[in-house]
Amino acid sequence: MITNSISPVGLLTQLQGAQAKTTPAEATESFASFLKGALDSVAAQQQNVHSLNDKFLVGEVDENKVIIASTQAELSLNLTAQVRNKVIEAYQEIMRMQV
């Protein structure tokens, strides 16, 4: 089972260390690679659920594993959607600012 979780403490430490000596271009690239990794993790969890469902239908996997994997994938997807919503809200707020 694939379980790649995002650690808030690890992310904070990584971002604090990166802030000290990176240029804006490097920070943008680092943030983009972090987002890509997080989205790949969500996609991998979805694929894991599909494979576990197939194995469950054949009788190779216990139903508890399927339920746990699908719940984890659902939570990851919901978190991704909420982060996307917050990013869009922040962008819209910036666009409403008067210069």
Secondary structure, 3 states (H helix, E strand, C coil): CCCCCCCHHHHHHHHHHHHHCCCHHHHHHHHHHHHHHHHHHHHHHHHHHHHHHHHHHHCCCCHHHHHHHHHHHHHHHHHHHHHHHHHHHHHHHHHHCCC
